[in-house]
Amino acid sequence: MKYSVVRGTKDILPEETGKWQYVEKVSREIFRIYGFSEMRTPLFEKTELFVRAIGTDTDIVTKEMYNFKDKKGRELTLRPEGTAGIIRAAVENNLISKDQNTKLYYMGPMYRYERPQKGRQREFYQVGAELIGEDKSLYDYEIIALVWGILGKLGLKNLKLYINSVGCSVCRLKYLECLRNYFKNNVGSMCTDCGNRLDTNIMRILDCKNDKDRMIIEKAPKIRDFLCDNCKMSYNQLKVLLASVEIKYEEDSYMVRGLDYYTKNVFEVKYSGLGAQNTLAAGGRYNNLVSEMGGPGASGTGFSIGMERLLMVCEKENVTANWEINGVDVFFALIGNKAIVKGRLLLSNSRSAGISCECDYSPEKSLKSQMKRADKLGCKYVVIIGDDELSGGKAILRNMKDSSQEEVEFDSLVKELKNKL
């Protein structure tokens, strides 16, 4: 019986993993530069954690979470996003202090029961970070600069940053009342989801992607017209900080994000060549989440990047052609049983010296066949050892780029390879 992957999941094949590793490597380096430390949380948590953090009436909680019971009947959920688990772990392990900020990042799979689409499966991978500390626009700027640093290091250029403020519990009250009065007169001609959100989570209507509904949404009241002085000041400060380092942005009055924990400043980074699902990175501030998890009165801000969609854009922009993805550096082409004995010793010594090496495991393979394999592996050099080389105590070292070759004594081979690589 043949088996296939579960719908909404995907195998990441060996020829693809190098690109994944490169993105992870770049991300880790930028995180290090910005002073962030890695946190690894479980793939599943108590269901209540996500319900409380994300919001009871969000699409993620009502439609998309993978919920299950363990053998003792406890309600558990595969993590649909990274922030809730990171904050839970930071609070539980006393990593948050009022006196200093806490910088954490994560990488790994998330799970949502959505319609599979290009660049987003039911099992999808994210890179993200959380900066926990004070309620300051400088923190929001730092997170955006961090995202910009990762995407810039990868070589992406055709990106647009969109920002907005979703206000706080104070200024939202009047806005929600005004929004409800507007939509109750229009929701009859909108999609079913918008109709349901009118009474459950009205701000989520603003996130509807239906083209017909967007025409109605774009005439709705704007939350920035209702911001309290504190939220307005925070938003204006963010704009000043972005302008000071020449990070260009556009304001999107109807950006609300899909998670209820967001307050004040939010942002998205989009790539225009992906159609409707064009968001590469997104995030924003959450002022109440830490205290709701039982932690100290600290604020937080963070972001996440979807790995699959990011790699799609990298391919589309053809930046992957410039990536130096680690592979096999040296191939040992060994001809005959005696050559295999000596060659395996030299190969072992080379590996001990940190050189990536490979050889063929079939002694009867011809030199031509072995050279083809070395070329397929993308090796930079081939070490050729046969009867003549054994008798002379020297290997032939061939440069696969220009086909030049030279003789190298066995005792000097590892040193010579190290110098060339």
Secondary structure, 3 states (H helix, E strand, C coil): CCCCCCCCCCCCCHHHHHHHHHHHHHHHHHHHHCCCEECCCCCEEEHHHHHHHHCCCCHHHHHHCCEEECCCCCEEEECCCCHHHHHHHHHHCCCCECCECEEEEEEEEEECCCCCECCECCEEEEEEEEEEECCCHHHHHHHHHHHHHHHHHCCCCCEEEEEEECCCHHHHHHHHHHHHHHHCCCHHHCCHHHHHHHHHCHHHHHHCCCHHHHHHHCCCCCHHHHCCHHHHHHHHHHHHHHHHCCCCCEECCCCCCCCCCCCCEEEEEEEHHHCCCCEEEEEEEECCHHHHCCCCCCEEEEEEEEHHHHHHHHHHCCCHHHCCCCCCCEEEEECCHHHHHHHHHHHHHHHHCCCCEEECCCCCCCHHHHHHHHHHHCCCEEEEECHHHHHHCEEEEEECCCCCEEEEEHHHHHHHHHHHC
